[in-house]
Amino acid sequence: MADNEQHNRIYSVHKAQAINYLEAFGIADGLLINFSGRSLEFKRLYNKEIRLSL
């Protein structure tokens, strides 16, 4: 899944949206990557519903 937006940093609303995508599509984990800041920023996100069942 890719979403092309331009922001200076990763905000909590972006993390929440990405986690919702993980849950909606049944994906266990993913990366939220921001290329627009002064340096590369990334967060690894987990779908808690799938992680708890493993």
TORGUMAR-907799 format. One record per residue: residue in one letter; x, y, z of N, C-alpha, C, O in turn. Coordinates in steps of 0.1 Angstrom, whole numbers, plus 5000, padded with zeros to 4 digits. Example, Ala and Ser with C-alpha at 12.3 -4.5 7.8 and 13.67 -1.06 7.14 Angstrom:
2
("A" (5132 4943 5078) (5123 4955 5078) (5132 4967 5078) (5142 4967 5085)),
("S" (5128 4978 5071) (5137 4989 5071) (5129 5000 5079) (5134 5011 5080)),
***
This chain:
54
("M" (5008 4988 5000) (5000 5000 5000) (5009 5012 5000) (5019 5013 5008)),
("A" (5006 5022 4992) (5014 5034 4991) (5004 5046 4991) (4994 5046 4984)),
("D" (5008 5056 4998) (5000 5069 4999) (5010 5080 4997) (5019 5082 5005)),
("N" (5009 5088 4987) (5018 5098 4983) (5013 5112 4988) (5005 5118 4982)),
("E" (5019 5116 5000) (5016 5129 5005) (5029 5136 5009) (5039 5129 5011)),
("Q" (5029 5149 5010) (5041 5156 5013) (5040 5163 5026) (5032 5172 5028)),
("H" (5047 5159 5036) (5047 5165 5050) (5062 5166 5055) (5070 5158 5051)),
("N" (5064 5175 5064) (5078 5177 5069) (5081 5166 5079) (5093 5163 5082)),
("R" (5071 5160 5086) (5074 5150 5096) (5062 5140 5096) (5051 5143 5090)),
("I" (5063 5129 5103) (5052 5120 5105) (5044 5124 5117) (5050 5125 5128)),
("Y" (5032 5126 5116) (5023 5130 5127) (5015 5118 5131) (5014 5108 5124)),
("S" (5009 5119 5143) (5002 5108 5149) (4990 5104 5140) (4986 5092 5140)),
("V" (4984 5114 5133) (4973 5111 5125) (4977 5102 5113) (4969 5093 5108)),
("H" (4989 5103 5108) (4994 5095 5098) (4997 5081 5103) (4994 5071 5096)),
("K" (5002 5079 5115) (5004 5066 5121) (4990 5059 5123) (4989 5047 5120)),
("A" (4980 5066 5127) (4967 5061 5129) (4961 5056 5116) (4955 5045 5115)),
("Q" (4962 5064 5106) (4957 5061 5093) (4964 5048 5087) (4957 5039 5082)),
("A" (4977 5047 5089) (4984 5035 5084) (4980 5023 5092) (4979 5012 5086)),
("I" (4978 5024 5105) (4974 5012 5113) (4960 5008 5108) (4957 4996 5108)),
("N" (4951 5018 5105) (4938 5014 5100) (4939 5007 5087) (4931 4997 5085)),
("Y" (4948 5011 5078) (4950 5003 5066) (4955 4989 5069) (4950 4980 5062)),
("L" (4964 4987 5078) (4969 4974 5081) (4957 4965 5086) (4956 4954 5082)),
("E" (4949 4971 5095) (4937 4963 5100) (4927 4960 5089) (4922 4949 5089)),
("A" (4924 4970 5080) (4914 4968 5070) (4918 4957 5060) (4910 4950 5055)),
("F" (4931 4957 5057) (4936 4947 5047) (4942 4935 5053) (4946 4926 5045)),
("G" (4942 4933 5066) (4947 4921 5072) (4962 4919 5071) (4966 4908 5069)),
("I" (4969 4930 5071) (4984 4930 5070) (4990 4930 5084) (4986 4938 5092)),
("A" (5000 4922 5087) (5006 4921 5100) (5014 4933 5104) (5013 4938 5115)),
("D" (5023 4938 5095) (5031 4949 5098) (5034 4957 5086) (5033 4952 5075)),
("G" (5039 4970 5088) (5042 4978 5076) (5052 4989 5080) (5055 4991 5092)),
("L" (5056 4997 5071) (5065 5008 5073) (5058 5021 5068) (5051 5022 5058)),
("L" (5059 5031 5076) (5054 5045 5073) (5067 5053 5071) (5075 5055 5080)),
("I" (5069 5057 5058) (5082 5064 5055) (5079 5078 5050) (5070 5080 5042)),
("N" (5087 5087 5055) (5086 5101 5051) (5099 5105 5044) (5110 5106 5050)),
("F" (5098 5108 5031) (5110 5113 5023) (5111 5128 5022) (5121 5133 5017)),
("S" (5101 5135 5028) (5101 5150 5026) (5108 5158 5036) (5111 5170 5034)),
("G" (5112 5152 5047) (5119 5159 5058) (5134 5162 5054) (5138 5158 5043)),
("R" (5141 5168 5063) (5155 5170 5061) (5163 5157 5060) (5173 5156 5053)),
("S" (5158 5147 5067) (5164 5133 5066) (5153 5123 5066) (5141 5126 5069)),
("L" (5156 5111 5061) (5146 5101 5060) (5141 5097 5074) (5148 5095 5084)),
("E" (5128 5096 5075) (5121 5093 5088) (5112 5081 5085) (5105 5081 5075)),
("F" (5112 5071 5094) (5103 5059 5092) (5099 5054 5105) (5105 5056 5116)),
("K" (5087 5048 5105) (5082 5041 5117) (5077 5027 5112) (5071 5026 5102)),
("R" (5080 5017 5121) (5075 5004 5118) (5062 5002 5126) (5062 5005 5138)),
("L" (5051 4998 5119) (5038 4997 5125) (5033 4983 5125) (5037 4975 5116)),
("Y" (5025 4979 5135) (5020 4966 5137) (5005 4966 5138) (4999 4975 5143)),
("N" (4999 4955 5132) (4985 4953 5134) (4983 4945 5146) (4986 4933 5146)),
("K" (4979 4951 5157) (4978 4944 5170) (4968 4932 5170) (4971 4923 5177)),
("E" (4958 4933 5162) (4949 4922 5161) (4955 4909 5156) (4953 4898 5161)),
("I" (4964 4910 5146) (4971 4899 5140) (4982 4895 5150) (4985 4883 5152)),
("R" (4990 4904 5155) (5001 4901 5164) (4996 4893 5177) (5003 4884 5181)),
("L" (4984 4896 5182) (4979 4889 5194) (4976 4875 5191) (4976 4866 5200)),
("S" (4972 4872 5178) (4968 4859 5175) (4979 4850 5171) (4977 4837 5170)),
("L" (4991 4855 5169) (5003 4847 5165) (5009 4839 5177) (5018 4832 5175)),
***
